[in-house]
């Protein structure tokens, strides 16, 4: 494989992609029971979400790199700009190119799903697509980067949870219901949990670099309590989405909660920030597992 291509793959951070599509899979899981479910819309939704995530990863590499936040004190994996594998201008070109692809895919997705019959809704989804691109870039890039002022959690909840799940569900079913909202909140909170683990791991370096994440603002102890709140509330909304009465007659659904219980106990015992690092992957994959479990179950009932 070409070495430059391998570097770009590294910058794309493929390990983050399962979390980025968890909301899309969940929204489609809720819609798969419909007679009008489209596999084409599902695939286009996945590809679009992947592009948005890659934009974010390139932008984070660029933004944290030029600010000096990515340094030898950071506990996470080294990024490409930090290592000198890609230059800042190269990353900017990568961001622009991926942004164009994501908007192109968004246009195709909106047309395939909505056609010309729902102009106002199509404009809304196009606005959300542009907003997703801007949000992906502005997390760490620019003087008003919201990731440096404690707003990262809010934007992750909005785009990885509400927009991802409800948007994917609407594009398939053309409706929004309470069940979808419960699952959107659950996936959104789990996604925020992944970000919070990252921020708790890097709390010391972020503080020194004036990256005021919510973890930095709250401090280590409160950030940990906040994490427990995220996981517990996510489990509750997941339970409400599945339905307590349904769970009573289909006990195998309890499997979906096992990864969250395990994660809760692992975080409880952590004493050092570095120990949060392996749990990022664990929680991201747990969220992905929940989404896959839902689409498997909903496709057979």
RODO-2510 file (C-alpha; in nm, 4 decimals, decimal comma):
residues 301
     n   res          X          Y          Z
     1     x     0,0000     0,0000     0,0000
     2     x     0,1243     0,3499    -0,0863
     3     x     0,2816     0,5094     0,2218
     4     x     0,1046     0,8442     0,1653
     5     x    -0,2294     0,6674     0,1440
     6     x    -0,1528     0,4884     0,4708
     7     x    -0,0800     0,8262     0,6314
     8     x    -0,4160     0,9626     0,5165
     9     x    -0,5847     0,6501     0,6532
    10     x    -0,4132     0,7189     0,9834
    11     x    -0,5392     1,0797     0,9771
    12     x    -0,8914     0,9524     0,9001
    13     x    -0,8749     0,7508     1,2251
    14     x    -1,0796     0,4549     1,1081
    15     x    -1,1292     0,3382     1,4670
    16     x    -1,3703     0,6307     1,5189
    17     x    -1,6008     0,5309     1,2333
    18     x    -1,8140     0,2676     1,4148
    19     x    -1,9361     0,5322     1,6597
    20     x    -2,0068     0,7766     1,3760
    21     x    -2,2514     0,5340     1,2106
    22     x    -2,4164     0,4033     1,5292
    23     x    -2,6892     0,6670     1,5099
    24     x    -2,7501     0,5999     1,1407
    25     x    -2,7824     0,2265     1,2053
    26     x    -3,0190     0,2907     1,4970
    27     x    -3,2438     0,5205     1,2932
    28     x    -3,2581     0,2646     1,0134
    29     x    -3,3217    -0,0141     1,2644
    30     x    -3,6398     0,1636     1,3727
    31     x    -3,7444     0,2070     1,0089
    32     x    -3,6563    -0,1413     0,8863
    33     x    -3,9982    -0,2712     0,9870
    34     x    -4,1564    -0,0402     0,7296
    35     x    -4,2550    -0,1689     0,3854
    36     x    -4,0903     0,1359     0,2257
    37     x    -3,7469     0,0728     0,3802
    38     x    -3,4717     0,1400     0,1227
    39     x    -3,1291    -0,0217     0,1388
    40     x    -2,9991     0,2517    -0,0958
    41     x    -3,0989     0,5241     0,1510
    42     x    -2,9368     0,3221     0,4300
    43     x    -2,6061     0,2911     0,2420
    44     x    -2,6039     0,6573     0,1368
    45     x    -2,6724     0,7597     0,4978
    46     x    -2,3792     0,5495     0,6202
    47     x    -2,1402     0,6907     0,3601
    48     x    -2,2446     1,0476     0,4382
    49     x    -2,1957     0,9972     0,8136
    50     x    -1,8509     0,8450     0,7535
    51     x    -1,7507     1,1492     0,5474
    52     x    -1,8661     1,3867     0,8212
    53     x    -1,6564     1,1946     1,0746
    54     x    -1,3473     1,1989     0,8540
    55     x    -1,3845     1,5762     0,8118
    56     x    -1,3943     1,6053     1,1907
    57     x    -1,0873     1,3858     1,2311
    58     x    -0,8868     1,5838     0,9746
    59     x    -0,9993     1,9104     1,1358
    60     x    -0,9095     1,7888     1,4867
    61     x    -0,5670     1,6839     1,3629
    62     x    -0,5205     2,0253     1,2020
    63     x    -0,6777     2,2416     1,4753
    64     x    -0,5124     2,0790     1,7774
    65     x    -0,1864     2,0511     1,5843
    66     x    -0,1467     2,4181     1,4960
    67     x    -0,2561     2,5244     1,8452
    68     x     0,0055     2,3009     2,0057
    69     x    -0,2534     2,1016     2,2007
    70     x    -0,1172     1,7836     2,0417
    71     x     0,2182     1,7615     2,2160
    72     x     0,4353     1,5141     2,4018
    73     x     0,2272     1,5599     2,7188
    74     x    -0,0901     1,4335     2,5515
    75     x    -0,1766     1,0774     2,6565
    76     x    -0,3679     0,9762     2,3433
    77     x    -0,2275     0,8413     2,0157
    78     x    -0,0083     1,0833     1,8216
    79     x    -0,1674     1,2494     1,5190
    80     x    -0,0247     1,3074     1,1738
    81     x     0,0486     1,6817     1,1982
    82     x     0,2043     1,6298     1,5394
    83     x     0,4368     1,3653     1,3921
    84     x     0,5141     1,5699     1,0804
    85     x     0,3564     1,3083     0,8518
    86     x     0,1192     1,5647     0,6981
    87     x     0,1550     1,9412     0,6760
    88     x    -0,1116     2,1928     0,7783
    89     x    -0,1836     2,2914     0,4127
    90     x    -0,2230     1,9236     0,3208
    91     x    -0,4750     1,8708     0,5992
    92     x    -0,6680     2,1812     0,4939
    93     x    -0,6938     2,0404     0,1412
    94     x    -0,8066     1,7073     0,2861
    95     x    -1,0772     1,8834     0,4882
    96     x    -1,2019     2,0755     0,1824
    97     x    -1,2020     1,7670    -0,0429
    98     x    -1,3888     1,5522     0,2092
    99     x    -1,6368     1,8339     0,2746
   100     x    -1,7202     1,8487    -0,0973
   101     x    -1,7734     1,4723    -0,1093
   102     x    -1,9977     1,4829     0,1977
   103     x    -2,2167     1,7597     0,0523
   104     x    -2,2381     1,5717    -0,2790
   105     x    -2,3472     1,2547    -0,0975
   106     x    -2,5943     1,4559     0,1099
   107     x    -2,7544     1,5967    -0,2059
   108     x    -2,7917     1,2479    -0,3550
   109     x    -2,9313     1,1121    -0,0262
   110     x    -3,1863     1,3931     0,0045
   111     x    -3,2976     1,3549    -0,3574
   112     x    -3,3280     0,9743    -0,3384
   113     x    -3,5269     0,9945    -0,0157
   114     x    -3,7409     1,3043    -0,0665
   115     x    -3,7313     1,3822    -0,4379
   116     x    -3,8837     1,7157    -0,5394
   117     x    -4,2093     1,6702    -0,3489
   118     x    -4,0928     1,7947    -0,0082
   119     x    -3,8985     2,1095    -0,0874
   120     x    -3,9040     2,2620     0,2626
   121     x    -3,7967     1,9358     0,4261
   122     x    -3,5245     1,8934     0,1634
   123     x    -3,3969     2,2441     0,2390
   124     x    -3,3958     2,1588     0,6114
   125     x    -3,1880     1,8456     0,5520
   126     x    -2,9514     2,0366     0,3256
   127     x    -2,9111     2,2948     0,6024
   128     x    -2,8338     2,0123     0,8478
   129     x    -2,5732     1,8734     0,6075
   130     x    -2,3951     2,2087     0,5819
   131     x    -2,4259     2,2521     0,9589
   132     x    -2,2672     1,9106     1,0136
   133     x    -1,9707     2,0068     0,7950
   134     x    -1,9249     2,3387     0,9758
   135     x    -1,9614     2,1745     1,3177
   136     x    -1,7051     1,9078     1,2245
   137     x    -1,4528     2,1755     1,1307
   138     x    -1,5244     2,4330     1,4016
   139     x    -1,4751     2,1868     1,6873
   140     x    -1,1038     2,2686     1,7014
   141     x    -1,0425     2,5071     1,4103
   142     x    -1,0532     2,8856     1,4316
   143     x    -1,0567     3,1458     1,7061
   144     x    -1,4112     3,0488     1,8044
   145     x    -1,3520     2,6708     1,8112
   146     x    -1,6321     2,5453     2,0352
   147     x    -1,4304     2,2440     2,1541
   148     x    -1,2109     2,4917     2,3422
   149     x    -1,5032     2,6494     2,5278
   150     x    -1,6854     2,3492     2,6733
   151     x    -1,9465     2,3112     2,3986
   152     x    -1,8154     1,9916     2,2396
   153     x    -2,0499     1,7724     2,4435
   154     x    -2,3575     1,9633     2,3281
   155     x    -2,2662     1,9428     1,9597
   156     x    -2,1808     1,5716     1,9825
   157     x    -2,5186     1,5053     2,1447
   158     x    -2,6988     1,7017     1,8749
   159     x    -2,5234     1,5558     1,5696
   160     x    -2,4334     1,2017     1,6839
   161     x    -2,7666     1,1565     1,8602
   162     x    -3,0629     1,3683     1,7570
   163     x    -2,9652     1,4572     1,3998
   164     x    -2,8154     1,1159     1,3211
   165     x    -3,0916     0,8919     1,4580
   166     x    -3,3937     1,1105     1,3881
   167     x    -3,2606     1,2199     1,0484
   168     x    -3,1911     0,8636     0,9373
   169     x    -3,5301     0,7491     1,0648
   170     x    -3,7171     1,0309     0,8902
   171     x    -3,5429     0,9783     0,5572
   172     x    -3,6706     0,6209     0,5602
   173     x    -4,0137     0,6534     0,7244
   174     x    -4,1048     1,0232     0,6724
   175     x    -4,2183     1,0432     1,0374
   176     x    -4,0736     1,1137     1,3836
   177     x    -4,2125     0,9434     1,6951
   178     x    -4,1408     0,9210     2,0680
   179     x    -3,9689     0,5830     2,0330
   180     x    -3,7143     0,7326     1,7908
   181     x    -3,6535     1,0262     2,0268
   182     x    -3,5718     0,7889     2,3152
   183     x    -3,3175     0,6019     2,1044
   184     x    -3,1729     0,9275     1,9667
   185     x    -3,1155     1,0582     2,3197
   186     x    -2,9574     0,7275     2,4260
   187     x    -2,7121     0,7116     2,1341
   188     x    -2,6352     1,0816     2,1742
   189     x    -2,5502     1,0437     2,5432
   190     x    -2,3262     0,7431     2,4763
   191     x    -2,1436     0,9420     2,2086
   192     x    -2,0944     1,2263     2,4565
   193     x    -1,9615     0,9637     2,6962
   194     x    -1,6891     0,8705     2,4479
   195     x    -1,5907     1,2368     2,4171
   196     x    -1,5934     1,2764     2,7952
   197     x    -1,3587     0,9790     2,8358
   198     x    -1,1239     1,1436     2,5873
   199     x    -1,1439     1,4712     2,7786
   200     x    -1,0901     1,3055     3,1182
   201     x    -0,7838     1,1283     2,9801
   202     x    -0,6373     1,4543     2,8457
   203     x    -0,7586     1,6814     3,1257
   204     x    -0,4138     1,7909     3,2416
   205     x    -0,2726     1,8652     2,8965
   206     x    -0,5959     2,0315     2,7814
   207     x    -0,5897     2,2575     3,0864
   208     x    -0,2281     2,3560     3,0189
   209     x    -0,3148     2,4194     2,6516
   210     x    -0,6185     2,6325     2,7458
   211     x    -0,8538     2,3834     2,5851
   212     x    -1,1471     2,4300     2,8198
   213     x    -1,3404     2,1095     2,7687
   214     x    -1,6291     2,0353     3,0019
   215     x    -1,3987     1,7981     3,1925
   216     x    -1,1474     2,0804     3,2464
   217     x    -1,4239     2,3173     3,3571
   218     x    -1,5782     2,0674     3,6011
   219     x    -1,2602     1,9036     3,7268
   220     x    -1,1758     1,5323     3,7436
   221     x    -1,4198     1,4265     4,0181
   222     x    -1,7228     1,6033     3,8755
   223     x    -1,6344     1,4902     3,5223
   224     x    -1,6440     1,1305     3,6456
   225     x    -1,9832     1,1839     3,8112
   226     x    -2,1017     1,3471     3,4884
   227     x    -1,9881     1,0359     3,3013
   228     x    -2,1942     0,8127     3,5306
   229     x    -2,4938     1,0393     3,4648
   230     x    -2,4432     1,0024     3,0873
   231     x    -2,4271     0,6220     3,1019
   232     x    -2,7166     0,5845     3,3479
   233     x    -2,9448     0,8234     3,1563
   234     x    -2,8552     0,6543     2,8299
   235     x    -2,9504     0,3165     2,9784
   236     x    -3,2804     0,4624     3,1018
   237     x    -3,3759     0,6134     2,7652
   238     x    -3,2700     0,2905     2,5937
   239     x    -3,5028     0,1044     2,8298
   240     x    -3,7867     0,3454     2,7502
   241     x    -3,7202     0,3027     2,3778
   242     x    -3,7356    -0,0769     2,3982
   243     x    -4,0390    -0,0579     2,6284
   244     x    -4,0610    -0,1977     2,9802
   245     x    -4,3640    -0,4143     2,8999
   246     x    -4,1926    -0,5556     2,5923
   247     x    -3,8806    -0,6294     2,7956
   248     x    -4,0861    -0,8339     3,0416
   249     x    -4,1922    -1,0758     2,7691
   250     x    -3,8653    -1,0696     2,5743
   251     x    -3,5943    -1,0995     2,8390
   252     x    -3,3177    -1,1561     2,5840
   253     x    -3,3285    -0,7787     2,5266
   254     x    -3,1428    -0,7452     2,8575
   255     x    -2,8256    -0,8334     2,6633
   256     x    -2,8243    -0,4814     2,5240
   257     x    -2,7526    -0,3379     2,8691
   258     x    -2,4562    -0,5649     2,9569
   259     x    -2,1875    -0,3504     2,7854
   260     x    -2,3111    -0,0404     2,9700
   261     x    -2,3055    -0,2127     3,3094
   262     x    -1,9547    -0,3442     3,2407
   263     x    -1,8372     0,0001     3,1316
   264     x    -1,9905     0,1653     3,4396
   265     x    -1,7956    -0,0686     3,6691
   266     x    -1,4687    -0,0207     3,4781
   267     x    -1,4896     0,3588     3,5009
   268     x    -1,5748     0,3373     3,8713
   269     x    -1,2382     0,1768     3,9480
   270     x    -1,0181     0,4118     3,7443
   271     x    -0,7708     0,6237     3,9408
   272     x    -0,5309     0,7572     3,6741
   273     x    -0,6293     0,9565     3,3610
   274     x    -0,4261     0,7289     3,1299
   275     x    -0,6496     0,4357     3,2267
   276     x    -0,9428     0,6015     3,0471
   277     x    -0,7758     0,5503     2,7078
   278     x    -0,8725     0,1852     2,6402
   279     x    -1,2277     0,2573     2,7537
   280     x    -1,2825     0,4992     2,4630
   281     x    -1,2715     0,2105     2,2178
   282     x    -1,4782    -0,0081     2,4498
   283     x    -1,7615     0,2439     2,4844
   284     x    -1,7550     0,3329     2,1133
   285     x    -1,7813    -0,0354     2,0187
   286     x    -2,0508    -0,0903     2,2826
   287     x    -2,2574     0,1873     2,1230
   288     x    -2,1989     0,0291     1,7815
   289     x    -2,3001    -0,3110     1,9226
   290     x    -2,6252    -0,1659     2,0575
   291     x    -2,7058    -0,0238     1,7137
   292     x    -2,6271    -0,3566     1,5423
   293     x    -2,8332    -0,5459     1,8009
   294     x    -3,1310    -0,3194     1,7345
   295     x    -3,1175    -0,3559     1,3566
   296     x    -3,0813    -0,7343     1,3906
   297     x    -3,3736    -0,7669     1,6300
   298     x    -3,6031    -0,5232     1,4494
   299     x    -3,5330    -0,6951     1,1182
   300     x    -3,6631    -1,0313     1,2438
   301     x    -3,9645    -0,9283     1,4518
***
